[in-house]
Amino acid sequence: MAYTFYTSEVIDIVQVTPMVKRFFFRIPEMENFNFAPGQFVQLDLPIVSKITTRSYSIASASTGNNIL
């Protein structure tokens, strides 16, 4: 299975509780990032670690823009 990778920018981080943060990403190269309930994204993180790819559930409704 081939994956398509896009570069994204973190545009906001909200501290929800002492242990939970919400991250907001923008994908500049896409006008709209539409997704379905239950869909997830995989982030290939630019860190030095044994695990650099992580899966995250999208916990918001699609807004018809390039922010998730």
Secondary structure, DSSP 8 states (H G I E B T S, - for coil): --------EEEEEEEEETTEEEEEEE-TT-S-----TT-EEEEE--SSSS--EEEEE--S---SSSB-
